[in-house]
Amino acid sequence: MPRGGMRNWIAAALLAMALPCPAAASDLYTVNTITSGTAPERRDIGFAQCLRDVVVRVTGNSRLLNEPRVAEQASHAGDLIASHTFRDRMGGIPIHDEQGSYDRPHDLTCVFDEGKLDAFLATLGGKPWRDRPLVMAVVAIRDMKGTGTMLADDSPDPRDGDMRTALLAAAARLALPLALPTRDELVQAGLDPAAMAGTNPTRLDGLAKATGIALTGTVVWSDKDLGWVASWQLAGPAPHVSWGISGIGFDDAFRNAVAGAAQVLSGNEAP
């Protein structure tokens, strides 16, 4: 995220809009998951999850997960994997009690064969999404106490730190370039970091036009829904597209935001 104020932020976004970010194949076709061991049956479960993840990561199209052929291929996902590695998440900690290697958590990294995966995606009507524009996320939060704030790249509240991590992790999982404004940049854009200013559509529309592509939305706690209620819209040169989700944790709210943005920007149907 540029730190030189609103002018640099706008310039970076406009540059990103003019020059899309090509995703490197080595990164785009590499996904991670957590398994409960390295035994073949645990590995195969991990392979299946990695296939589901890479289908969406490469295409940007979450709807492909509804295709029966994805479930069929998941049972022999290893056919599409060029290489894989395990990392023991408890490395250095001796096996204790009656614990065996089968239940030690491992990070599984799978690198899919680009040609084989692309051929499989073609059977689903999907294709790789190579050029990915930078998306600016402008998010207003109203928490359980009724406090409204704007989520910023440098907001100090521990809750904001957790939310920021969740949002950026969701974007990284789908390889979507995404950034948050700083508090100063929000002020310069006419938004108050200490208030839920994101509910003002006029200000958000103006910000979206200035930055090229903006993912804007609100995340509001609801006792009635027993969770967060999230409303999102993608604003920019194209017509606005809106979607949302309710009664979930904020991690799922941000996954919904990123998945919807990727769905639209990759040229697939709106969420």
TIDOLO-907141 format. One record per residue: residue in three letters; residue number from 1; x, y, z of N, C-alpha, C in turn. Coordinates in steps of 0.05 Angstrom, whole numbers, m for minus. Example, Ala and Ser with C-alpha at 12.3 -4.5 7.8 and 13.67 -1.06 7.14 Angstrom:
# residues 2
VODO|ALA|1|264|m114|156|246|m90|156|264|m66|156
VODO|SER|2|257|m45|142|273|m21|143|258|1|157
END
This chain:
# residues 271
VODO|MET|1|17|m24|0|0|0|0|18|25|0
VODO|PRO|2|15|43|m19|30|68|m19|25|83|6
VODO|ARG|3|45|98|17|42|112|42|43|142|37
VODO|GLY|4|44|151|13|48|180|8|22|195|5
VODO|GLY|5|0|187|18|m24|202|17|m43|193|m5
VODO|MET|6|m66|206|m6|m87|199|m24|m78|200|m54
VODO|ARG|7|m62|220|m60|m53|224|m88|m38|199|m98
VODO|ASN|8|m19|189|m82|m4|165|m89|m22|141|m90
VODO|TRP|9|m41|139|m72|m59|117|m72|m76|115|m97
VODO|ILE|10|m86|138|m105|m102|140|m130|m84|133|m154
VODO|ALA|11|m60|144|m154|m42|139|m177|m36|109|m179
VODO|ALA|12|m31|96|m156|m25|68|m157|m48|51|m167
VODO|ALA|13|m72|59|m159|m96|44|m167|m101|48|m197
VODO|LEU|14|m97|73|m207|m101|78|m235|m81|63|m252
VODO|LEU|15|m56|62|m242|m35|47|m256|m43|17|m257
VODO|ALA|16|m53|7|m234|m61|m21|m233|m84|m27|m253
VODO|MET|17|m102|m7|m255|m124|m11|m273|m115|m11|m302
VODO|ALA|18|m95|6|m309|m85|7|m336|m67|m16|m342
VODO|LEU|19|m52|m25|m322|m33|m47|m326|m40|m70|m307
VODO|PRO|20|m58|m88|m314|m66|m110|m296|m42|m126|m287
VODO|CYS|21|m45|m139|m264|m24|m154|m251|m24|m183|m262
VODO|PRO|22|m6|m191|m279|m6|m219|m288|2|m237|m265
VODO|ALA|23|m13|m258|m260|m7|m277|m239|13|m298|m248
VODO|ALA|24|35|m301|m234|56|m320|m241|44|m348|m238
VODO|ALA|25|48|m365|m259|37|m392|m258|47|m408|m234
VODO|SER|26|72|m404|m227|82|m420|m204|68|m413|m178
VODO|ASP|27|58|m389|m176|42|m381|m152|13|m388|m156
VODO|LEU|28|3|m383|m179|m26|m387|m184|m34|m416|m181
VODO|TYR|29|m17|m434|m188|m23|m463|m188|m13|m477|m163
VODO|THR|30|m5|m461|m143|4|m472|m118|m15|m465|m95
VODO|VAL|31|m25|m485|m81|m44|m481|m59|m35|m497|m35
VODO|ASN|32|m46|m489|m12|m39|m502|14|m64|m510|29
VODO|THR|33|m61|m530|45|m82|m538|64|m69|m551|88
VODO|ILE|34|m85|m558|108|m75|m571|132|m86|m599|133
VODO|THR|35|m69|m619|138|m77|m646|141|m70|m656|169
VODO|SER|36|m82|m678|177|m77|m689|203|m56|m711|202
VODO|GLY|37|m40|m711|182|m18|m731|179|m10|m734|150
VODO|THR|38|10|m751|146|20|m755|119|13|m783|107
VODO|ALA|39|m2|m798|122|m10|m825|111|m26|m821|86
VODO|PRO|40|m26|m841|68|m39|m838|42|m68|m828|44
VODO|GLU|41|m83|m839|63|m111|m831|65|m114|m802|74
VODO|ARG|42|m96|m792|91|m96|m764|99|m86|m746|76
VODO|ARG|43|m66|m756|62|m55|m741|39|m77|m738|18
VODO|ASP|44|m92|m759|12|m113|m757|m9|m135|m738|m1
VODO|ILE|45|m142|m737|24|m162|m717|33|m151|m688|28
VODO|GLY|46|m125|m685|34|m113|m659|28|m112|m653|m1
VODO|PHE|47|m105|m673|m18|m105|m669|m47|m132|m659|m57
VODO|ALA|48|m153|m672|m47|m180|m665|m56|m187|m636|m48
VODO|GLN|49|m179|m628|m24|m184|m600|m16|m168|m581|m33
VODO|CYS|50|m143|m587|m39|m126|m570|m55|m137|m567|m83
VODO|LEU|51|m149|m589|m94|m161|m587|m121|m184|m567|m120
VODO|ARG|52|m202|m569|m100|m224|m550|m99|m214|m521|m96
VODO|ASP|53|m193|m518|m80|m182|m491|m77|m170|m480|m102
VODO|VAL|54|m155|m497|m117|m140|m487|m140|m159|m481|m163
VODO|VAL|55|m182|m496|m165|m201|m491|m186|m211|m462|m184
VODO|VAL|56|m218|m453|m159|m228|m426|m155|m205|m406|m157
VODO|ARG|57|m182|m413|m147|m159|m394|m147|m151|m388|m176
VODO|VAL|58|m150|m408|m193|m141|m403|m221|m162|m389|m238
VODO|THR|59|m187|m396|m234|m208|m385|m251|m222|m361|m239
VODO|GLY|60|m222|m358|m213|m237|m338|m200|m267|m344|m198
VODO|ASN|61|m275|m368|m207|m303|m375|m210|m311|m396|m188
VODO|SER|62|m323|m387|m167|m331|m405|m145|m353|m424|m154
VODO|ARG|63|m369|m416|m174|m391|m433|m182|m382|m460|m193
VODO|LEU|64|m357|m462|m202|m347|m487|m213|m347|m509|m192
VODO|LEU|65|m347|m502|m167|m347|m522|m146|m373|m537|m145
VODO|ASN|66|m394|m526|m158|m419|m540|m160|m420|m561|m182
VODO|GLU|67|m399|m562|m198|m398|m581|m220|m392|m609|m209
VODO|PRO|68|m408|m629|m216|m403|m657|m207|m375|m667|m215
VODO|ARG|69|m364|m657|m237|m338|m667|m246|m316|m659|m227
VODO|VAL|70|m320|m637|m212|m300|m629|m193|m299|m649|m170
VODO|ALA|71|m322|m658|m161|m323|m678|m140|m312|m705|m150
VODO|GLU|72|m317|m711|m175|m307|m736|m186|m276|m735|m188
VODO|GLN|73|m266|m712|m197|m237|m710|m200|m223|m709|m173
VODO|ALA|74|m237|m698|m153|m225|m696|m126|m217|m723|m115
VODO|SER|75|m230|m744|m123|m224|m770|m112|m197|m781|m124
VODO|HIS|76|m188|m769|m145|m161|m775|m156|m147|m750|m165
VODO|ALA|77|m147|m730|m146|m135|m704|m152|m105|m706|m157
VODO|GLY|78|m93|m727|m146|m64|m731|m149|m55|m732|m178
VODO|ASP|79|m74|m740|m196|m67|m742|m224|m60|m715|m236
VODO|LEU|80|m69|m693|m223|m65|m666|m234|m42|m651|m219
VODO|ILE|81|m30|m665|m199|m10|m652|m182|18|m658|m192
VODO|ALA|82|34|m637|m197|61|m641|m206|80|m648|m183
VODO|SER|83|75|m636|m160|92|m642|m136|77|m633|m111
VODO|HIS|84|85|m645|m88|74|m637|m63|94|m640|m41
VODO|THR|85|91|m624|m20|108|m626|4|92|m624|29
VODO|PHE|86|102|m636|50|90|m634|77|109|m619|95
VODO|ARG|87|98|m604|114|113|m591|135|99|m597|161
VODO|ASP|88|113|m609|180|102|m616|206|98|m590|222
VODO|ARG|89|73|m583|228|67|m559|243|76|m560|272
VODO|MET|90|83|m585|281|93|m589|308|122|m597|307
VODO|GLY|91|136|m588|286|164|m595|283|180|m588|307
VODO|GLY|92|197|m606|316|213|m601|340|200|m609|366
VODO|ILE|93|174|m616|365|160|m625|389|158|m655|387
VODO|PRO|94|171|m669|406|170|m699|404|142|m710|406
VODO|ILE|95|138|m733|394|112|m747|396|109|m754|426
VODO|HIS|96|85|m748|437|80|m753|465|54|m769|470
VODO|ASP|97|51|m779|494|29|m796|501|28|m819|481
VODO|GLU|98|4|m824|469|1|m845|450|m2|m833|422
VODO|GLN|99|7|m809|419|4|m796|393|22|m809|372
VODO|GLY|100|11|m814|349|27|m824|327|29|m803|305
VODO|SER|101|44|m809|285|48|m790|263|23|m784|248
VODO|TYR|102|3|m801|250|m22|m798|235|m38|m774|244
VODO|ASP|103|m35|m765|269|m52|m743|278|m37|m718|284
VODO|ARG|104|m12|m716|274|3|m691|277|m5|m673|254
VODO|PRO|105|m12|m648|259|m20|m630|237|3|m623|219
VODO|HIS|106|m2|m624|193|19|m617|173|8|m596|154
VODO|ASP|107|25|m579|144|19|m562|122|25|m577|96
VODO|LEU|108|5|m580|79|8|m593|54|8|m572|32
VODO|THR|109|29|m572|16|31|m553|m7|31|m570|m32
VODO|CYS|110|12|m563|m50|9|m577|m75|14|m558|m98
VODO|VAL|111|31|m566|m117|36|m551|m142|23|m567|m164
VODO|PHE|112|3|m556|m176|m12|m569|m197|2|m566|m224
VODO|ASP|113|0|m587|m241|10|m585|m268|m7|m566|m284
VODO|GLU|114|5|m545|m294|m10|m524|m308|m26|m535|m332
VODO|GLY|115|m13|m550|m349|m26|m561|m372|m49|m580|m366
VODO|LYS|116|m45|m597|m347|m65|m617|m339|m89|m602|m326
VODO|LEU|117|m83|m583|m308|m105|m570|m295|m121|m553|m315
VODO|ASP|118|m107|m539|m333|m121|m523|m353|m139|m540|m370
VODO|ALA|119|m130|m564|m377|m146|m582|m394|m171|m590|m378
VODO|PHE|120|m168|m596|m352|m190|m603|m335|m210|m580|m333
VODO|LEU|121|m200|m556|m329|m217|m532|m327|m233|m528|m352
VODO|ALA|122|m221|m534|m375|m235|m531|m401|m259|m549|m402
VODO|THR|123|m258|m572|m390|m281|m590|m390|m304|m579|m374
VODO|LEU|124|m298|m560|m356|m318|m547|m339|m328|m521|m351
VODO|GLY|125|m315|m513|m374|m321|m487|m386|m306|m465|m372
VODO|GLY|126|m285|m472|m357|m269|m451|m344|m243|m447|m357
VODO|LYS|127|m230|m425|m350|m203|m419|m361|m188|m402|m340
VODO|PRO|128|m161|m402|m342|m145|m386|m323|m151|m357|m325
VODO|TRP|129|m152|m344|m303|m155|m315|m301|m127|m303|m295
VODO|ARG|130|m115|m292|m315|m87|m284|m313|m83|m255|m303
VODO|ASP|131|m97|m236|m315|m93|m208|m309|m112|m199|m287
VODO|ARG|132|m100|m193|m264|m116|m187|m240|m111|m159|m230
VODO|PRO|133|m131|m141|m231|m127|m113|m223|m125|m110|m193
VODO|LEU|134|m112|m89|m184|m111|m83|m156|m138|m73|m147
VODO|VAL|135|m148|m84|m125|m174|m77|m113|m169|m62|m87
VODO|MET|136|m181|m39|m84|m181|m24|m59|m205|m31|m42
VODO|ALA|137|m201|m40|m18|m223|m48|0|m230|m26|19
VODO|VAL|138|m255|m17|18|m264|4|36|m287|m8|52
VODO|VAL|139|m282|m14|78|m300|m30|94|m308|m15|119
VODO|ALA|140|m334|m14|124|m344|m2|149|m353|m24|167
VODO|ILE|141|m347|m21|193|m352|m42|213|m370|m30|235
VODO|ARG|142|m391|m45|243|m405|m39|268|m405|m64|285
VODO|ASP|143|m392|m62|308|m387|m86|324|m409|m92|344
VODO|MET|144|m404|m112|362|m424|m121|380|m433|m99|400
VODO|LYS|145|m415|m79|405|m422|m57|423|m435|m34|408
VODO|GLY|146|m439|m37|382|m452|m16|367|m433|6|358
VODO|THR|147|m407|1|362|m386|21|354|m381|18|324
VODO|GLY|148|m382|40|309|m378|40|281|m351|52|274
VODO|THR|149|m335|38|257|m309|48|248|m304|40|219
VODO|MET|150|m283|51|208|m274|43|181|m249|26|185
VODO|LEU|151|m247|4|170|m224|m14|171|m201|m1|155
VODO|ALA|152|m179|3|168|m156|16|155|m131|m2|157
VODO|ASP|153|m112|4|139|m88|m12|138|m72|m9|164
VODO|ASP|154|m75|14|178|m60|19|202|m77|24|227
VODO|SER|155|m102|15|226|m119|19|250|m108|2|273
VODO|PRO|156|m105|14|297|m91|0|319|m108|m19|335
VODO|ASP|157|m134|m19|333|m151|m36|349|m145|m65|344
VODO|PRO|158|m141|m82|365|m136|m110|361|m157|m124|344
VODO|ARG|159|m182|m116|347|m204|m127|331|m199|m122|301
VODO|ASP|160|m190|m97|295|m185|m89|268|m161|m106|257
VODO|GLY|161|m142|m111|274|m120|m128|265|m128|m155|257
VODO|ASP|162|m146|m167|273|m157|m194|266|m173|m193|240
VODO|MET|163|m189|m172|237|m205|m170|212|m188|m165|188
VODO|ARG|164|m168|m148|192|m149|m143|170|m135|m168|161
VODO|THR|165|m126|m184|180|m113|m209|174|m131|m228|159
VODO|ALA|166|m157|m229|168|m176|m247|155|m182|m238|126
VODO|LEU|167|m184|m212|122|m190|m202|95|m166|m207|76
VODO|LEU|168|m142|m201|85|m119|m205|68|m113|m234|63
VODO|ALA|169|m119|m251|83|m115|m280|79|m135|m291|58
VODO|ALA|170|m160|m280|59|m180|m289|39|m171|m280|11
VODO|ALA|171|m159|m256|8|m150|m247|m17|m126|m263|m27
VODO|ALA|172|m108|m269|m9|m84|m285|m16|m92|m313|m25
VODO|ARG|173|m112|m324|m13|m121|m351|m20|m131|m352|m49
VODO|LEU|174|m143|m330|m59|m153|m329|m86|m134|m314|m105
VODO|ALA|175|m111|m306|m94|m91|m292|m110|m103|m266|m122
VODO|LEU|176|m118|m252|m105|m130|m226|m114|m114|m204|m101
VODO|PRO|177|m101|m187|m117|m86|m164|m106|m106|m145|m92
VODO|LEU|178|m102|m141|m67|m121|m124|m51|m106|m108|m31
VODO|ALA|179|m115|m83|m27|m102|m66|m7|m123|m50|8
VODO|LEU|180|m116|m41|32|m133|m25|48|m121|3|50
VODO|PRO|181|m137|24|52|m126|51|56|m117|55|84
VODO|THR|182|m99|74|88|m91|81|115|m112|100|127
VODO|ARG|183|m109|106|153|m128|125|165|m126|152|153
VODO|ASP|184|m101|161|147|m98|188|135|m110|188|107
VODO|GLU|185|m108|167|93|m119|166|66|m150|166|66
VODO|LEU|186|m161|154|87|m190|155|90|m200|183|96
VODO|VAL|187|m185|197|113|m192|225|119|m190|242|94
VODO|GLN|188|m168|239|79|m165|255|55|m187|249|34
VODO|ALA|189|m198|225|36|m220|217|17|m247|226|28
VODO|GLY|190|m247|239|51|m272|249|62|m286|228|80
VODO|LEU|191|m272|207|88|m284|187|105|m271|188|133
VODO|ASP|192|m287|184|153|m278|186|181|m271|158|191
VODO|PRO|193|m245|152|196|m237|125|206|m251|118|232
VODO|ALA|194|m259|138|248|m271|132|274|m301|131|273
VODO|ALA|195|m313|130|249|m342|129|246|m348|110|223
VODO|MET|196|m373|100|222|m381|82|201|m389|98|176
VODO|ALA|197|m370|114|166|m375|132|144|m380|117|118
VODO|GLY|198|m373|91|118|m377|76|93|m406|72|86
VODO|THR|199|m424|79|104|m453|77|97|m462|99|79
VODO|ASN|200|m445|119|73|m452|141|56|m446|133|27
VODO|PRO|201|m466|126|11|m460|116|m17|m447|137|m34
VODO|THR|202|m453|163|m30|m442|184|m47|m411|185|m43
VODO|ARG|203|m402|183|m19|m373|184|m14|m360|159|m25
VODO|LEU|204|m372|137|m21|m360|112|m31|m360|112|m62
VODO|ASP|205|m380|122|m75|m381|124|m104|m358|141|m114
VODO|GLY|206|m354|164|m100|m333|182|m108|m306|169|m105
VODO|LEU|207|m302|155|m83|m277|141|m78|m272|120|m99
VODO|ALA|208|m293|105|m106|m291|84|m126|m282|95|m153
VODO|LYS|209|m294|118|m161|m287|130|m187|m258|140|m187
VODO|ALA|210|m249|149|m163|m222|159|m162|m201|137|m163
VODO|THR|211|m208|114|m151|m188|93|m149|m190|72|m171
VODO|GLY|212|m211|72|m187|m213|53|m209|m230|30|m201
VODO|ILE|213|m222|13|m183|m237|m10|m174|m237|m10|m144
VODO|ALA|214|m260|m10|m132|m262|m10|m102|m283|m31|m94
VODO|LEU|215|m274|m47|m75|m292|m66|m61|m302|m52|m36
VODO|THR|216|m327|m44|m36|m338|m29|m13|m359|m45|1
VODO|GLY|217|m362|m41|27|m382|m56|41|m384|m50|71
VODO|THR|218|m404|m62|83|m408|m60|112|m409|m87|125
VODO|VAL|219|m398|m89|148|m398|m114|164|m410|m106|191
VODO|VAL|220|m434|m115|197|m449|m106|221|m457|m131|238
VODO|TRP|221|m452|m129|264|m460|m150|282|m490|m150|286
VODO|SER|222|m502|m174|285|m531|m176|289|m537|m198|309
VODO|ASP|223|m549|m190|332|m558|m209|351|m579|m227|339
VODO|LYS|224|m597|m216|324|m618|m231|311|m608|m253|294
VODO|ASP|225|m587|m247|278|m576|m267|260|m554|m284|272
VODO|LEU|226|m548|m279|297|m527|m294|312|m501|m293|297
VODO|GLY|227|m494|m270|287|m468|m267|273|m467|m241|258
VODO|TRP|228|m448|m239|240|m444|m215|224|m461|m215|199
VODO|VAL|229|m470|m191|192|m485|m188|167|m468|m170|149
VODO|ALA|230|m460|m181|126|m442|m166|108|m456|m160|82
VODO|SER|231|m453|m135|73|m463|m126|47|m440|m115|31
VODO|TRP|232|m438|m124|6|m415|m116|m11|m423|m105|m38
VODO|GLN|233|m407|m88|m49|m411|m80|m76|m383|m75|m89
VODO|LEU|234|m382|m80|m114|m357|m75|m130|m363|m51|m147
VODO|ALA|235|m348|m30|m142|m352|m5|m156|m328|3|m173
VODO|GLY|236|m333|14|m196|m311|22|m213|m322|29|m240
VODO|PRO|237|m305|25|m261|m314|31|m288|m339|16|m297
VODO|ALA|238|m342|m9|m288|m365|m25|m296|m388|m19|m277
VODO|PRO|239|m413|m27|m285|m436|m22|m268|m432|m36|m241
VODO|HIS|240|m444|m24|m220|m441|m36|m193|m455|m63|m192
VODO|VAL|241|m442|m81|m176|m453|m107|m171|m454|m111|m141
VODO|SER|242|m476|m120|m130|m479|m122|m101|m485|m151|m93
VODO|TRP|243|m476|m159|m69|m482|m185|m58|m478|m184|m28
VODO|GLY|244|m483|m206|m14|m479|m205|15|m484|m232|27
VODO|ILE|245|m481|m233|54|m484|m258|69|m490|m250|98
VODO|SER|246|m503|m268|113|m510|m261|141|m508|m285|159
VODO|GLY|247|m506|m279|185|m505|m300|205|m480|m316|205
VODO|ILE|248|m457|m303|201|m432|m318|198|m410|m304|215
VODO|GLY|249|m386|m316|217|m363|m304|229|m351|m284|210
VODO|PHE|250|m334|m266|220|m323|m246|201|m303|m258|181
VODO|ASP|251|m291|m280|188|m274|m293|168|m290|m301|144
VODO|ASP|252|m314|m313|148|m331|m320|126|m342|m296|111
VODO|ALA|253|m346|m274|126|m356|m250|113|m335|m240|93
VODO|PHE|254|m310|m240|101|m289|m231|83|m284|m250|60
VODO|ARG|255|m286|m276|65|m284|m295|44|m306|m291|23
VODO|ASN|256|m330|m284|32|m352|m278|15|m346|m253|m2
VODO|ALA|257|m334|m233|11|m327|m209|m4|m308|m214|m26
VODO|VAL|258|m286|m228|m20|m265|m233|m39|m275|m252|m61
VODO|ALA|259|m290|m273|m54|m300|m291|m74|m319|m277|m94
VODO|GLY|260|m336|m259|m83|m353|m244|m101|m338|m226|m119
VODO|ALA|261|m318|m212|m109|m302|m194|m125|m288|m209|m147
VODO|ALA|262|m276|m232|m140|m262|m249|m160|m281|m259|m181
VODO|GLN|263|m305|m266|m172|m326|m276|m191|m332|m256|m213
VODO|VAL|264|m335|m231|m205|m342|m210|m223|m318|m202|m241
VODO|LEU|265|m295|m198|m228|m271|m188|m242|m260|m208|m262
VODO|SER|266|m265|m234|m257|m255|m255|m274|m273|m259|m299
VODO|GLY|267|m295|m243|m300|m312|m244|m323|m334|m265|m321
VODO|ASN|268|m339|m276|m297|m360|m296|m294|m385|m282|m283
VODO|GLU|269|m406|m297|m280|m431|m285|m271|m429|m273|m243
VODO|ALA|270|m445|m253|m238|m445|m239|m212|m453|m259|m190
VODO|PRO|271|m442|m255|m166|m449|m273|m144|m478|m272|m136
END
